[in-house]
Amino acid sequence: MNPRVVTFHYTLKDKQGNLIDSSEGSHPLSYLEGVGQIISGLEEEIKHLKTGDKKVISVDADKGYGKKNAELIFDVPKSQFPQDEELTVGMMFQTDEPDTVYTITEIKGESIIVDGNHPLAGVDLVFDVQIINTREATDEEVTHGHVHGEGGHHHHH
Ligand SMILES: [Zn+2]
């Protein structure tokens, strides 16, 4: 028996009830179980659910996007940024390091505070999920490690 492909709708809020993200009104999300396509705290709960189930799932930051890593927060002199660009809080940029996106979190005169943590690091999450469909993954999906077809990756070779 192959692992399942689960398709679900979700609404994500923080613990204070502020809306972060939602799939409602858009396509539901599909993922292959067991390969880490979604955060572990969510997958651990969804694996017990079946089609039609609804559940509110709380995921603490350490099982979500992790705790904030203070070593990824830097104080960078304004002079190191391109001079023709107006810097604003929330602006995101990449450096030479792969896979790290920095966000400007504070501007203190000539001192720019940048944060390379995931925007949801350190945030305790509350997911409201509804399972739309579950099915057994195909052998090809298991080999590729992702979902094909509706709601999955568009195909490639
Ligand atoms: Zn594929």
Backbone and ligand atoms as CSV (ligand in chain L), in Angstrom:
chain,resi,resn,atom,element,x,y,z
A,1,MET,N,N,0.855,-1.200,0.000
A,1,MET,CA,C,0.000,0.000,0.000
A,1,MET,C,C,0.885,1.242,0.000
A,2,ASN,N,N,0.656,2.119,-0.971
A,2,ASN,CA,C,1.414,3.374,-1.027
A,2,ASN,C,C,0.859,4.370,-0.013
A,3,PRO,N,N,1.646,5.375,0.315
A,3,PRO,CA,C,1.110,6.437,1.184
A,3,PRO,C,C,-0.041,7.166,0.486
A,4,ARG,N,N,-0.742,7.997,1.253
A,4,ARG,CA,C,-1.895,8.701,0.701
A,4,ARG,C,C,-1.507,10.030,0.071
A,5,VAL,N,N,-2.334,10.446,-0.886
A,5,VAL,CA,C,-2.338,11.830,-1.343
A,5,VAL,C,C,-3.564,12.471,-0.693
A,6,VAL,N,N,-3.349,13.535,0.054
A,6,VAL,CA,C,-4.435,14.196,0.773
A,6,VAL,C,C,-4.665,15.569,0.159
A,7,THR,N,N,-5.926,15.875,-0.112
A,7,THR,CA,C,-6.300,17.195,-0.633
A,7,THR,C,C,-7.161,17.881,0.421
A,8,PHE,N,N,-6.791,19.077,0.798
A,8,PHE,CA,C,-7.537,19.746,1.872
A,8,PHE,C,C,-7.578,21.256,1.688
A,9,HIS,N,N,-8.638,21.838,2.253
A,9,HIS,CA,C,-8.731,23.291,2.365
A,9,HIS,C,C,-8.268,23.679,3.759
A,10,TYR,N,N,-7.685,24.844,3.858
A,10,TYR,CA,C,-7.235,25.281,5.184
A,10,TYR,C,C,-7.389,26.784,5.322
A,11,THR,N,N,-7.579,27.188,6.568
A,11,THR,CA,C,-7.469,28.596,6.936
A,11,THR,C,C,-6.455,28.642,8.066
A,12,LEU,N,N,-5.471,29.495,7.915
A,12,LEU,CA,C,-4.398,29.584,8.904
A,12,LEU,C,C,-4.469,30.919,9.637
A,13,LYS,N,N,-4.504,30.823,10.961
A,13,LYS,CA,C,-4.488,32.029,11.797
A,13,LYS,C,C,-3.381,31.896,12.829
A,14,ASP,N,N,-3.014,33.009,13.430
A,14,ASP,CA,C,-2.120,32.903,14.586
A,14,ASP,C,C,-2.988,32.697,15.831
A,15,LYS,N,N,-2.340,32.534,16.992
A,15,LYS,CA,C,-3.104,32.211,18.203
A,15,LYS,C,C,-4.025,33.352,18.640
A,16,GLN,N,N,-3.723,34.573,18.150
A,16,GLN,CA,C,-4.562,35.718,18.481
A,16,GLN,C,C,-5.769,35.825,17.532
A,17,GLY,N,N,-5.830,34.921,16.540
A,17,GLY,CA,C,-6.968,34.911,15.633
A,17,GLY,C,C,-6.792,35.760,14.388
A,18,ASN,N,N,-5.577,36.269,14.166
A,18,ASN,CA,C,-5.331,37.055,12.953
A,18,ASN,C,C,-5.144,36.127,11.763
A,19,LEU,N,N,-5.849,36.412,10.674
A,19,LEU,CA,C,-5.748,35.585,9.473
A,19,LEU,C,C,-4.369,35.727,8.839
A,20,ILE,N,N,-3.717,34.594,8.566
A,20,ILE,CA,C,-2.404,34.595,7.902
A,20,ILE,C,C,-2.550,34.174,6.451
A,21,ASP,N,N,-3.332,33.109,6.221
A,21,ASP,CA,C,-3.422,32.562,4.874
A,21,ASP,C,C,-4.652,31.650,4.814
A,22,SER,N,N,-5.204,31.472,3.617
A,22,SER,CA,C,-6.342,30.574,3.457
A,22,SER,C,C,-6.409,30.072,2.027
A,23,SER,N,N,-6.858,28.823,1.871
A,23,SER,CA,C,-7.060,28.286,0.518
A,23,SER,C,C,-8.502,28.459,0.083
A,24,GLU,N,N,-9.370,28.959,0.973
A,24,GLU,CA,C,-10.787,29.116,0.623
A,24,GLU,C,C,-10.922,30.084,-0.562
A,25,GLY,N,N,-11.785,29.736,-1.480
A,25,GLY,CA,C,-11.964,30.566,-2.668
A,25,GLY,C,C,-10.885,30.331,-3.707
A,26,SER,N,N,-9.971,29.440,-3.408
A,26,SER,CA,C,-8.908,29.103,-4.343
A,26,SER,C,C,-8.826,27.574,-4.405
A,27,HIS,N,N,-7.779,27.041,-5.022
A,27,HIS,CA,C,-7.654,25.588,-5.085
A,27,HIS,C,C,-7.233,25.026,-3.737
A,28,PRO,N,N,-7.783,23.860,-3.362
A,28,PRO,CA,C,-7.279,23.209,-2.154
A,28,PRO,C,C,-5.837,22.742,-2.375
A,29,LEU,N,N,-5.158,22.431,-1.302
A,29,LEU,CA,C,-3.773,21.990,-1.352
A,29,LEU,C,C,-3.733,20.460,-1.371
A,30,SER,N,N,-2.840,19.894,-2.178
A,30,SER,CA,C,-2.648,18.439,-2.176
A,30,SER,C,C,-1.211,18.135,-1.789
A,31,TYR,N,N,-1.037,17.080,-1.003
A,31,TYR,CA,C,0.334,16.685,-0.684
A,31,TYR,C,C,0.436,15.181,-0.540
A,32,LEU,N,N,1.646,14.683,-0.707
A,32,LEU,CA,C,1.960,13.264,-0.555
A,32,LEU,C,C,2.420,13.049,0.887
A,33,GLU,N,N,1.807,12.076,1.571
A,33,GLU,CA,C,2.178,11.851,2.972
A,33,GLU,C,C,3.588,11.272,3.103
A,34,GLY,N,N,4.269,11.685,4.141
A,34,GLY,CA,C,5.530,11.049,4.515
A,34,GLY,C,C,6.787,11.623,3.898
A,35,VAL,N,N,6.674,12.694,3.118
A,35,VAL,CA,C,7.875,13.241,2.484
A,35,VAL,C,C,8.179,14.672,2.935
A,36,GLY,N,N,7.414,15.151,3.908
A,36,GLY,CA,C,7.722,16.478,4.437
A,36,GLY,C,C,7.284,17.623,3.558
A,37,GLN,N,N,6.231,17.407,2.753
A,37,GLN,CA,C,5.734,18.497,1.902
A,37,GLN,C,C,5.024,19.580,2.695
A,38,ILE,N,N,4.437,19.211,3.821
A,38,ILE,CA,C,3.813,20.218,4.690
A,38,ILE,C,C,4.476,20.124,6.060
A,39,ILE,N,N,4.282,21.123,6.909
A,39,ILE,CA,C,4.952,21.132,8.208
A,39,ILE,C,C,4.529,19.932,9.050
A,40,SER,N,N,5.472,19.424,9.833
A,40,SER,CA,C,5.274,18.147,10.531
A,40,SER,C,C,4.097,18.173,11.497
A,41,GLY,N,N,3.897,19.278,12.217
A,41,GLY,CA,C,2.820,19.346,13.199
A,41,GLY,C,C,1.447,19.218,12.563
A,42,LEU,N,N,1.338,19.656,11.316
A,42,LEU,CA,C,0.065,19.557,10.596
A,42,LEU,C,C,-0.114,18.143,10.051
A,43,GLU,N,N,0.940,17.600,9.463
A,43,GLU,CA,C,0.862,16.265,8.876
A,43,GLU,C,C,0.552,15.201,9.939
A,44,GLU,N,N,1.146,15.345,11.126
A,44,GLU,CA,C,0.901,14.372,12.204
A,44,GLU,C,C,-0.577,14.262,12.559
A,45,GLU,N,N,-1.306,15.369,12.468
A,45,GLU,CA,C,-2.733,15.346,12.788
A,45,GLU,C,C,-3.576,14.921,11.598
A,46,ILE,N,N,-3.229,15.409,10.408
A,46,ILE,CA,C,-4.043,15.094,9.227
A,46,ILE,C,C,-3.977,13.608,8.895
A,47,LYS,N,N,-2.900,12.935,9.266
A,47,LYS,CA,C,-2.812,11.507,8.903
A,47,LYS,C,C,-3.903,10.669,9.566
A,48,HIS,N,N,-4.538,11.209,10.614
A,48,HIS,CA,C,-5.634,10.475,11.262
A,48,HIS,C,C,-7.004,10.836,10.678
A,49,LEU,N,N,-7.029,11.759,9.712
A,49,LEU,CA,C,-8.317,12.236,9.184
A,49,LEU,C,C,-8.652,11.564,7.859
A,50,LYS,N,N,-9.960,11.570,7.552
A,50,LYS,CA,C,-10.418,11.007,6.278
A,50,LYS,C,C,-11.286,12.035,5.544
A,51,THR,N,N,-11.644,11.707,4.313
A,51,THR,CA,C,-12.433,12.613,3.480
A,51,THR,C,C,-13.662,13.126,4.229
A,52,GLY,N,N,-13.873,14.427,4.180
A,52,GLY,CA,C,-15.042,15.041,4.816
A,52,GLY,C,C,-14.774,15.538,6.223
A,53,ASP,N,N,-13.702,15.056,6.853
A,53,ASP,CA,C,-13.401,15.486,8.225
A,53,ASP,C,C,-12.990,16.954,8.259
A,54,LYS,N,N,-13.356,17.601,9.368
A,54,LYS,CA,C,-12.920,18.972,9.632
A,54,LYS,C,C,-12.254,18.966,10.990
A,55,LYS,N,N,-11.199,19.752,11.136
A,55,LYS,CA,C,-10.540,19.806,12.440
A,55,LYS,C,C,-9.770,21.113,12.598
A,56,VAL,N,N,-9.761,21.610,13.820
A,56,VAL,CA,C,-8.910,22.748,14.148
A,56,VAL,C,C,-7.631,22.165,14.754
A,57,ILE,N,N,-6.496,22.483,14.147
A,57,ILE,CA,C,-5.218,21.897,14.551
A,57,ILE,C,C,-4.261,23.009,14.968
A,58,SER,N,N,-3.841,22.959,16.234
A,58,SER,CA,C,-2.864,23.938,16.708
A,58,SER,C,C,-1.462,23.370,16.529
A,59,VAL,N,N,-0.587,24.167,15.968
A,59,VAL,CA,C,0.795,23.737,15.733
A,59,VAL,C,C,1.727,24.776,16.355
A,60,ASP,N,N,2.444,24.354,17.393
A,60,ASP,CA,C,3.386,25.282,18.006
A,60,ASP,C,C,4.540,25.568,17.040
A,61,ALA,N,N,5.139,26.712,17.224
A,61,ALA,CA,C,6.191,27.158,16.311
A,61,ALA,C,C,7.277,26.105,16.071
A,62,ASP,N,N,7.646,25.369,17.124
A,62,ASP,CA,C,8.751,24.409,16.924
A,62,ASP,C,C,8.361,23.224,16.050
A,63,LYS,N,N,7.050,22.975,15.871
A,63,LYS,CA,C,6.619,21.951,14.908
A,63,LYS,C,C,6.083,22.596,13.632
A,64,GLY,N,N,6.186,23.903,13.564
A,64,GLY,CA,C,5.761,24.645,12.380
A,64,GLY,C,C,6.994,25.109,11.626
A,65,TYR,N,N,7.220,26.420,11.645
A,65,TYR,CA,C,8.360,26.963,10.898
A,65,TYR,C,C,9.568,27.204,11.794
A,66,GLY,N,N,9.547,26.614,12.985
A,66,GLY,CA,C,10.711,26.701,13.862
A,66,GLY,C,C,10.729,27.965,14.693
A,67,LYS,N,N,11.626,27.966,15.663
A,67,LYS,CA,C,11.785,29.160,16.481
A,67,LYS,C,C,12.617,30.166,15.706
A,68,LYS,N,N,12.510,31.413,16.108
A,68,LYS,CA,C,13.347,32.433,15.476
A,68,LYS,C,C,14.799,32.198,15.861
A,69,ASN,N,N,15.684,32.223,14.871
A,69,ASN,CA,C,17.103,32.052,15.098
A,69,ASN,C,C,17.770,33.424,15.130
A,70,ALA,N,N,18.266,33.801,16.301
A,70,ALA,CA,C,18.846,35.141,16.470
A,70,ALA,C,C,20.071,35.349,15.568
A,71,GLU,N,N,20.714,34.255,15.175
A,71,GLU,CA,C,21.896,34.370,14.314
A,71,GLU,C,C,21.546,34.762,12.879
A,72,LEU,N,N,20.252,34.754,12.559
A,72,LEU,CA,C,19.835,35.159,11.212
A,72,LEU,C,C,19.341,36.600,11.189
A,73,ILE,N,N,19.493,37.285,12.311
A,73,ILE,CA,C,19.086,38.691,12.375
A,73,ILE,C,C,20.350,39.547,12.390
A,74,PHE,N,N,20.452,40.459,11.441
A,74,PHE,CA,C,21.655,41.271,11.301
A,74,PHE,C,C,21.332,42.756,11.291
A,75,ASP,N,N,22.319,43.503,11.716
A,75,ASP,CA,C,22.261,44.951,11.676
A,75,ASP,C,C,23.229,45.364,10.565
A,76,VAL,N,N,22.687,45.877,9.473
A,76,VAL,CA,C,23.507,46.174,8.300
A,76,VAL,C,C,23.535,47.687,8.064
A,77,PRO,N,N,24.728,48.264,7.888
A,77,PRO,CA,C,24.781,49.703,7.592
A,77,PRO,C,C,24.075,50.014,6.280
A,78,LYS,N,N,23.341,51.098,6.278
A,78,LYS,CA,C,22.587,51.506,5.086
A,78,LYS,C,C,23.491,51.635,3.864
A,79,SER,N,N,24.747,52.001,4.103
A,79,SER,CA,C,25.693,52.201,2.994
A,79,SER,C,C,25.947,50.923,2.198
A,80,GLN,N,N,25.606,49.753,2.791
A,80,GLN,CA,C,25.839,48.496,2.070
A,80,GLN,C,C,24.697,48.142,1.120
A,81,PHE,N,N,23.622,48.914,1.149
A,81,PHE,CA,C,22.507,48.675,0.229
A,81,PHE,C,C,22.679,49.552,-1.004
A,82,PRO,N,N,22.072,49.158,-2.122
A,82,PRO,CA,C,22.127,50.022,-3.314
A,82,PRO,C,C,21.571,51.409,-2.979
A,83,GLN,N,N,22.296,52.438,-3.356
A,83,GLN,CA,C,21.920,53.790,-2.948
A,83,GLN,C,C,20.691,54.319,-3.690
A,84,ASP,N,N,20.384,53.730,-4.840
A,84,ASP,CA,C,19.259,54.241,-5.625
A,84,ASP,C,C,17.932,53.614,-5.216
A,85,GLU,N,N,17.969,52.746,-4.207
A,85,GLU,CA,C,16.746,52.053,-3.827
A,85,GLU,C,C,16.233,52.573,-2.492
A,86,GLU,N,N,14.938,52.880,-2.441
A,86,GLU,CA,C,14.365,53.342,-1.184
A,86,GLU,C,C,14.051,52.130,-0.309
A,87,LEU,N,N,14.594,52.098,0.887
A,87,LEU,CA,C,14.418,50.938,1.763
A,87,LEU,C,C,13.179,51.120,2.625
A,88,THR,N,N,12.365,50.060,2.697
A,88,THR,CA,C,11.169,50.126,3.531
A,88,THR,C,C,11.058,48.848,4.361
A,89,VAL,N,N,10.418,48.952,5.506
A,89,VAL,CA,C,10.171,47.775,6.343
A,89,VAL,C,C,9.275,46.810,5.564
A,90,GLY,N,N,9.649,45.533,5.573
A,90,GLY,CA,C,8.875,44.527,4.840
A,90,GLY,C,C,9.492,44.175,3.502
A,91,MET,N,N,10.435,44.995,3.044
A,91,MET,CA,C,11.110,44.707,1.777
A,91,MET,C,C,11.926,43.419,1.911
A,92,MET,N,N,11.849,42.552,0.897
A,92,MET,CA,C,12.563,41.275,0.962
A,92,MET,C,C,13.636,41.224,-0.104
A,93,PHE,N,N,14.727,40.570,0.198
A,93,PHE,CA,C,15.798,40.445,-0.792
A,93,PHE,C,C,16.615,39.189,-0.525
A,94,GLN,N,N,17.310,38.743,-1.543
A,94,GLN,CA,C,18.171,37.570,-1.413
A,94,GLN,C,C,19.632,37.996,-1.452
A,95,THR,N,N,20.458,37.197,-0.860
A,95,THR,CA,C,21.895,37.436,-0.937
A,95,THR,C,C,22.509,36.317,-1.754
A,96,ASP,N,N,23.807,36.176,-1.683
A,96,ASP,CA,C,24.481,35.098,-2.413
A,96,ASP,C,C,24.159,33.724,-1.833
A,97,GLU,N,N,23.756,33.711,-0.563
A,97,GLU,CA,C,23.409,32.432,0.059
A,97,GLU,C,C,22.135,31.888,-0.583
A,98,PRO,N,N,22.154,30.620,-0.968
A,98,PRO,CA,C,20.922,30.063,-1.537
A,98,PRO,C,C,19.872,29.856,-0.443
A,99,ASP,N,N,18.612,29.883,-0.819
A,99,ASP,CA,C,17.495,29.518,0.059
A,99,ASP,C,C,17.246,30.447,1.243
A,100,THR,N,N,17.937,31.540,1.337
A,100,THR,CA,C,17.638,32.444,2.445
A,100,THR,C,C,17.128,33.765,1.902
A,101,VAL,N,N,15.943,34.133,2.350
A,101,VAL,CA,C,15.361,35.414,1.983
A,101,VAL,C,C,15.394,36.286,3.221
A,102,TYR,N,N,15.939,37.480,3.076
A,102,TYR,CA,C,15.984,38.409,4.202
A,102,TYR,C,C,14.878,39.440,4.064
A,103,THR,N,N,14.314,39.808,5.193
A,103,THR,CA,C,13.278,40.834,5.223
A,103,THR,C,C,13.772,41.980,6.096
A,104,ILE,N,N,13.575,43.205,5.639
A,104,ILE,CA,C,13.904,44.359,6.474
A,104,ILE,C,C,12.817,44.474,7.538
A,105,THR,N,N,13.211,44.402,8.805
A,105,THR,CA,C,12.221,44.439,9.886
A,105,THR,C,C,12.225,45.768,10.626
A,106,GLU,N,N,13.306,46.533,10.483
A,106,GLU,CA,C,13.390,47.790,11.201
A,106,GLU,C,C,14.406,48.694,10.520
A,107,ILE,N,N,14.132,49.991,10.505
A,107,ILE,CA,C,15.081,50.972,9.965
A,107,ILE,C,C,15.347,51.989,11.062
A,108,LYS,N,N,16.587,52.006,11.516
A,108,LYS,CA,C,16.959,52.927,12.601
A,108,LYS,C,C,18.049,53.862,12.070
A,109,GLY,N,N,17.629,54.899,11.380
A,109,GLY,CA,C,18.605,55.831,10.805
A,109,GLY,C,C,19.483,55.138,9.772
A,110,GLU,N,N,20.779,55.081,10.044
A,110,GLU,CA,C,21.726,54.463,9.107
A,110,GLU,C,C,21.851,52.964,9.327
A,111,SER,N,N,21.069,52.452,10.259
A,111,SER,CA,C,21.187,51.055,10.636
A,111,SER,C,C,19.929,50.303,10.184
A,112,ILE,N,N,20.146,49.273,9.352
A,112,ILE,CA,C,19.024,48.518,8.792
A,112,ILE,C,C,19.019,47.129,9.434
A,113,ILE,N,N,17.914,46.770,10.082
A,113,ILE,CA,C,17.814,45.446,10.708
A,113,ILE,C,C,17.162,44.492,9.704
A,114,VAL,N,N,17.884,43.412,9.386
A,114,VAL,CA,C,17.344,42.425,8.449
A,114,VAL,C,C,17.223,41.073,9.152
A,115,ASP,N,N,16.213,40.305,8.752
A,115,ASP,CA,C,15.901,39.037,9.401
A,115,ASP,C,C,15.782,37.947,8.341
A,116,GLY,N,N,16.616,36.905,8.456
A,116,GLY,CA,C,16.605,35.800,7.488
A,116,GLY,C,C,15.731,34.634,7.915
A,117,ASN,N,N,14.995,34.803,9.017
A,117,ASN,CA,C,14.079,33.737,9.436
A,117,ASN,C,C,12.862,33.682,8.513
A,118,HIS,N,N,12.231,32.505,8.439
A,118,HIS,CA,C,10.949,32.398,7.741
A,118,HIS,C,C,9.972,33.372,8.408
A,119,PRO,N,N,9.128,34.052,7.617
A,119,PRO,CA,C,8.192,35.012,8.218
A,119,PRO,C,C,7.313,34.412,9.317
A,120,LEU,N,N,7.088,33.099,9.289
A,120,LEU,CA,C,6.248,32.466,10.308
A,120,LEU,C,C,7.073,31.769,11.396
A,121,ALA,N,N,8.397,31.943,11.386
A,121,ALA,CA,C,9.217,31.385,12.471
A,121,ALA,C,C,8.799,32.038,13.781
A,122,GLY,N,N,8.708,31.231,14.812
A,122,GLY,CA,C,8.353,31.754,16.133
A,122,GLY,C,C,6.867,32.014,16.317
A,123,VAL,N,N,6.051,31.729,15.295
A,123,VAL,CA,C,4.609,31.976,15.385
A,123,VAL,C,C,3.884,30.655,15.659
A,124,ASP,N,N,3.085,30.640,16.709
A,124,ASP,CA,C,2.230,29.475,16.976
A,124,ASP,C,C,1.035,29.555,16.036
A,125,LEU,N,N,0.772,28.451,15.328
A,125,LEU,CA,C,-0.192,28.467,14.231
A,125,LEU,C,C,-1.464,27.705,14.581
A,126,VAL,N,N,-2.586,28.160,14.062
A,126,VAL,CA,C,-3.851,27.445,14.221
A,126,VAL,C,C,-4.453,27.236,12.827
A,127,PHE,N,N,-4.526,25.964,12.432
A,127,PHE,CA,C,-5.087,25.612,11.125
A,127,PHE,C,C,-6.510,25.101,11.313
A,128,ASP,N,N,-7.397,25.575,10.458
A,128,ASP,CA,C,-8.751,25.054,10.394
A,128,ASP,C,C,-8.805,24.284,9.079
A,129,VAL,N,N,-8.813,22.943,9.145
A,129,VAL,CA,C,-8.710,22.167,7.911
A,129,VAL,C,C,-9.985,21.398,7.606
A,130,GLN,N,N,-10.208,21.197,6.326
A,130,GLN,CA,C,-11.297,20.344,5.856
A,130,GLN,C,C,-10.718,19.420,4.791
A,131,ILE,N,N,-10.864,18.123,5.015
A,131,ILE,CA,C,-10.301,17.158,4.081
A,131,ILE,C,C,-11.259,16.991,2.901
A,132,ILE,N,N,-10.794,17.331,1.718
A,132,ILE,CA,C,-11.612,17.272,0.508
A,132,ILE,C,C,-11.548,15.873,-0.102
A,133,ASN,N,N,-10.384,15.273,-0.096
A,133,ASN,CA,C,-10.214,13.970,-0.719
A,133,ASN,C,C,-8.939,13.298,-0.213
A,134,THR,N,N,-8.985,11.961,-0.121
A,134,THR,CA,C,-7.750,11.208,0.095
A,134,THR,C,C,-7.752,10.050,-0.887
A,135,ARG,N,N,-6.597,9.695,-1.365
A,135,ARG,CA,C,-6.473,8.534,-2.259
A,135,ARG,C,C,-5.078,7.967,-2.088
A,136,GLU,N,N,-4.912,6.727,-2.588
A,136,GLU,CA,C,-3.587,6.127,-2.541
A,136,GLU,C,C,-2.726,6.756,-3.632
A,137,ALA,N,N,-1.491,7.081,-3.288
A,137,ALA,CA,C,-0.582,7.653,-4.277
A,137,ALA,C,C,-0.246,6.608,-5.336
A,138,THR,N,N,0.022,7.056,-6.559
A,138,THR,CA,C,0.473,6.134,-7.604
A,138,THR,C,C,1.953,5.819,-7.385
A,139,ASP,N,N,2.422,4.734,-8.004
A,139,ASP,CA,C,3.840,4.370,-7.883
A,139,ASP,C,C,4.727,5.499,-8.400
A,140,GLU,N,N,4.263,6.144,-9.485
A,140,GLU,CA,C,5.054,7.219,-10.071
A,140,GLU,C,C,5.191,8.407,-9.100
A,141,GLU,N,N,4.098,8.728,-8.415
A,141,GLU,CA,C,4.153,9.824,-7.436
A,141,GLU,C,C,5.114,9.495,-6.296
A,142,VAL,N,N,5.088,8.234,-5.853
A,142,VAL,CA,C,5.981,7.825,-4.766
A,142,VAL,C,C,7.434,7.957,-5.233
A,143,THR,N,N,7.703,7.543,-6.465
A,143,THR,CA,C,9.065,7.639,-7.019
A,143,THR,C,C,9.515,9.086,-7.113
A,144,HIS,N,N,8.611,9.955,-7.572
A,144,HIS,CA,C,8.965,11.377,-7.735
A,144,HIS,C,C,8.961,12.133,-6.406
A,145,GLY,N,N,8.225,11.632,-5.425
A,145,GLY,CA,C,8.152,12.314,-4.135
A,145,GLY,C,C,7.234,13.516,-4.124
A,146,HIS,N,N,6.295,13.582,-5.079
A,146,HIS,CA,C,5.311,14.663,-5.066
A,146,HIS,C,C,4.044,14.231,-5.796
A,147,VAL,N,N,3.035,15.074,-5.716
A,147,VAL,CA,C,1.715,14.752,-6.259
A,147,VAL,C,C,1.628,15.159,-7.722
A,148,HIS,N,N,0.982,14.311,-8.521
A,148,HIS,CA,C,0.691,14.662,-9.909
A,148,HIS,C,C,-0.788,14.983,-10.067
A,149,GLY,N,N,-1.137,15.661,-11.148
A,149,GLY,CA,C,-2.544,15.914,-11.454
A,149,GLY,C,C,-3.092,17.097,-10.698
A,150,GLU,N,N,-4.415,17.134,-10.585
A,150,GLU,CA,C,-5.128,18.250,-9.962
A,150,GLU,C,C,-4.549,18.609,-8.603
A,151,GLY,N,N,-4.152,19.845,-8.437
A,151,GLY,CA,C,-3.655,20.305,-7.154
A,151,GLY,C,C,-2.204,19.939,-6.902
A,152,GLY,N,N,-1.592,19.211,-7.839
A,152,GLY,CA,C,-0.200,18.810,-7.631
A,152,GLY,C,C,0.739,19.640,-8.478
A,153,HIS,N,N,1.947,19.170,-8.577
A,153,HIS,CA,C,2.929,19.867,-9.419
A,153,HIS,C,C,2.537,19.688,-10.876
A,154,HIS,N,N,2.791,20.670,-11.683
A,154,HIS,CA,C,2.581,20.482,-13.101
A,154,HIS,C,C,3.689,19.578,-13.614
A,155,HIS,N,N,3.383,18.864,-14.666
A,155,HIS,CA,C,4.352,17.821,-14.944
A,155,HIS,C,C,5.635,18.259,-15.590
A,156,HIS,N,N,6.591,17.425,-15.491
A,156,HIS,CA,C,7.989,17.688,-15.821
A,156,HIS,C,C,8.639,16.335,-15.979
A,157,HIS,N,N,9.816,16.280,-16.542
A,157,HIS,CA,C,10.551,14.993,-16.639
A,157,HIS,C,C,11.960,15.129,-16.121
L,1,ZN,ZN,ZN,6.683,14.243,-11.183
